[in-house]
Structures are given as C-alpha cells and as structure tokens.
C-alpha cells in the first residue's frame, strides 16, 4: 500500500518519486506499485497521472500502467490513447490495443 507521504511526494516531485520507485523496487513489484499508484490518481487528475506514467522508461511497469489507462479510458476517449500504443514494449499487448483502436493506430 502506498503511503500518504509518498502520494504527497508524487504530487510535488513526480520525477523524484518515480526514480525512488525504480531504485528501490524492481520487476513485478514495481509494476504492481505503478498500477496501485495510478488507480486512484487517474480518477482525480488523470492528466498528471498519465504525465507521471510517461516519465517511466519503456518496460513492464509502464506497459502495466498503459494497460490500466486503456481499460479506464477506452470507452471515454479512444483517440487520446493512440499515441500511447507505440510506447508499449510488450508486442502482444501492443497488438491487442492496435486492433482495438482499428485504423487510428499504426
């Protein structure tokens, strides 16, 4: 569970909070934390949440966050998701969302 102090840090220094997560966790644990952090944040300030997600390097953690974003936003605004498709590293996940977006994504 993410502490209130960490949430405050993310709001004030998202880049520093991301670096801390990357340096102190790894692999699946980091992916789980990214999703845990994004879930409540997306509903409150999605632009900031997605900006924070975009600071992560390509990899499993960012892919999991993008997957959450697609599941939350696809029915509302699929066009806003098009730029994110090419940022997905996992070829199966990328292909799934390319199919869902149809001709909008390459």
KEKE-3310 file (N, C-alpha, C; in steps of 0.2 Angstrom, whole numbers, plus 5000, padded with zeros to 4 digits):
npx = (5004:5003:5009:5003:5012:5020:5012:5010:5023:5024:5015:5021:5034:5035:5045:5056:5050:5047:5059:5064:5055:5059:5073:5071:5063:5059:5055:5041:5036:5038:5029:5017:5016:5016:5003:4995:4997:4993:4979:4969:4973:4971:4957:4956:4965:4969:4977:4989:4993:4995:5005:5015:5016:5021:5034:5041:5053:5053:5045:5040:5034:5029:5021:5011:5005:5000:4991:4982:4977:4971:4961:4953:4950:4947:4933:4929:4937:4944:4953:4963:4971:4979:4993:4999:5000:5011:5021:5021:5030:5028:5025:5013:5003:5004:4999:4986:4980:4982:4973:4961:4960:4959:4960:4965:4977:4994)
npy = (4994:5011:5025:5040:5050:5047:5048:5062:5066:5062:5071:5083:5081:5072:5066:5063:5054:5044:5039:5035:5024:5016:5013:5007:4996:4982:4974:4964:4969:4982:4985:4982:4992:5003:5002:5002:5015:5023:5019:5026:5039:5042:5044:5056:5066:5064:5069:5073:5060:5052:5059:5057:5043:5043:5047:5035:5023:5013:4998:4984:4990:5002:4997:4990:5001:5008:4999:4999:5012:5011:5002:5010:5022:5019:5018:5031:5040:5036:5041:5048:5039:5034:5039:5032:5019:5015:5016:5005:4991:4977:4966:4958:4964:4977:4974:4970:4982:4990:4983:4985:4999:5000:5007:5019:5018:5014)
npz = (5000:4996:5004:5012:5013:5002:4992:4992:4989:4976:4970:4972:4967:4955:4946:4954:4964:4955:4951:4964:4966:4956:4959:4971:4970:4959:4944:4944:4956:4955:4944:4950:4960:4952:4946:4957:4962:4951:4950:4960:4957:4943:4943:4949:4945:4930:4919:4925:4931:4920:4914:4923:4922:4909:4912:4915:4909:4894:4897:4907:4919:4914:4903:4911:4917:4906:4901:4911:4909:4897:4899:4908:4901:4887:4883:4885:4878:4865:4855:4862:4867:4856:4854:4864:4861:4853:4863:4870:4876:4876:4864:4861:4870:4864:4851:4854:4858:4847:4838:4844:4843:4830:4814:4819:4825:4821)
capx = (5000:5006:5008:5000:5018:5023:5007:5011:5029:5022:5012:5026:5040:5034:5051:5060:5046:5047:5066:5064:5052:5064:5079:5070:5059:5060:5051:5034:5034:5037:5023:5011:5016:5014:4996:4992:4998:4989:4972:4966:4976:4968:4951:4956:4969:4971:4982:4995:4994:4997:5011:5019:5017:5026:5041:5045:5056:5049:5046:5034:5030:5025:5016:5005:5001:4996:4986:4977:4975:4967:4955:4949:4949:4945:4926:4928:4941:4949:4958:4968:4976:4983:5000:5002:5001:5018:5025:5020:5035:5026:5022:5006:4999:5003:4995:4979:4977:4981:4967:4955:4960:4957:4964:4968:4984:4998)
capy = (5000:5017:5029:5046:5054:5045:5052:5069:5067:5061:5077:5088:5079:5065:5063:5060:5049:5038:5037:5031:5018:5012:5011:5003:4990:4980:4969:4963:4973:4989:4985:4982:4998:5008:5001:5004:5022:5026:5018:5032:5045:5043:5047:5063:5071:5059:5071:5072:5053:5050:5063:5054:5037:5044:5048:5029:5021:5008:4991:4981:4994:5007:4994:4989:5007:5010:4994:5001:5018:5009:4999:5015:5027:5017:5020:5038:5044:5031:5044:5051:5033:5032:5040:5028:5012:5013:5016:4998:4987:4970:4965:4956:4970:4982:4972:4970:4988:4992:4980:4989:5006:4999:5012:5025:5017:5011)
capz = (5000:4995:5010:5011:5012:4995:4987:4993:4986:4969:4968:4972:4963:4951:4943:4960:4966:4950:4952:4970:4965:4951:4963:4977:4968:4953:4940:4945:4962:4953:4940:4954:4963:4947:4945:4963:4962:4946:4950:4962:4954:4937:4944:4952:4940:4925:4915:4929:4932:4914:4913:4928:4919:4903:4914:4915:4903:4891:4900:4910:4923:4910:4900:4915:4918:4900:4901:4916:4906:4891:4902:4911:4896:4880:4881:4885:4873:4862:4852:4867:4868:4850:4855:4869:4858:4851:4869:4874:4874:4875:4857:4862:4872:4859:4845:4856:4858:4840:4835:4847:4840:4822:4809:4822:4827:4816)
cpx = (5004:5004:5006:5006:5020:5018:5008:5018:5028:5019:5016:5032:5040:5040:5055:5056:5047:5054:5067:5061:5057:5070:5077:5066:5061:5055:5044:5032:5033:5031:5017:5010:5013:5006:4992:4992:4993:4981:4968:4967:4972:4961:4951:4960:4972:4977:4989:4997:4997:5004:5017:5021:5022:5033:5045:5048:5052:5050:5040:5030:5026:5020:5010:5001:4997:4990:4980:4973:4970:4960:4950:4947:4946:4938:4925:4931:4946:4955:4964:4973:4980:4990:5003:5003:5008:5023:5025:5026:5033:5022:5015:5001:4998:4999:4988:4976:4977:4975:4961:4954:4958:4962:4967:4975:4988:5000)
cpy = (5006:5022:5036:5051:5053:5049:5059:5071:5067:5067:5082:5087:5072:5062:5059:5054:5042:5035:5033:5025:5013:5009:5007:4997:4988:4975:4970:4968:4980:4990:4986:4989:5004:5008:5004:5011:5025:5025:5024:5038:5047:5046:5054:5068:5066:5062:5071:5065:5051:5053:5059:5047:5038:5045:5041:5027:5015:5002:4989:4986:4999:5003:4992:4995:5009:5005:4996:5008:5016:5006:5005:5020:5025:5019:5027:5042:5040:5035:5047:5045:5031:5033:5035:5021:5010:5014:5009:4994:4980:4970:4963:4961:4975:4980:4972:4977:4991:4989:4984:4996:5006:5004:5018:5024:5013:5004)
cpz = (5000:5001:5007:5009:5005:4990:4987:4989:4978:4966:4967:4967:4960:4949:4949:4963:4961:4951:4958:4969:4961:4955:4969:4976:4961:4950:4942:4951:4960:4948:4944:4958:4958:4946:4951:4964:4957:4947:4954:4959:4948:4938:4946:4947:4935:4921:4919:4930:4926:4912:4917:4924:4913:4905:4914:4909:4900:4895:4903:4915:4919:4906:4904:4916:4912:4899:4905:4912:4901:4894:4905:4906:4889:4879:4881:4880:4870:4858:4856:4868:4862:4851:4860:4866:4857:4857:4872:4871:4872:4868:4857:4864:4867:4853:4847:4856:4851:4836:4838:4844:4833:4818:4813:4824:4822:4818)
residu = (UNK:UNK:UNK:UNK:UNK:UNK:UNK:UNK:UNK:UNK:UNK:UNK:UNK:UNK:UNK:UNK:UNK:UNK:UNK:UNK:UNK:UNK:UNK:UNK:UNK:UNK:UNK:UNK:UNK:UNK:UNK:UNK:UNK:UNK:UNK:UNK:UNK:UNK:UNK:UNK:UNK:UNK:UNK:UNK:UNK:UNK:UNK:UNK:UNK:UNK:UNK:UNK:UNK:UNK:UNK:UNK:UNK:UNK:UNK:UNK:UNK:UNK:UNK:UNK:UNK:UNK:UNK:UNK:UNK:UNK:UNK:UNK:UNK:UNK:UNK:UNK:UNK:UNK:UNK:UNK:UNK:UNK:UNK:UNK:UNK:UNK:UNK:UNK:UNK:UNK:UNK:UNK:UNK:UNK:UNK:UNK:UNK:UNK:UNK:UNK:UNK:UNK:UNK:UNK:UNK:UNK)
# end
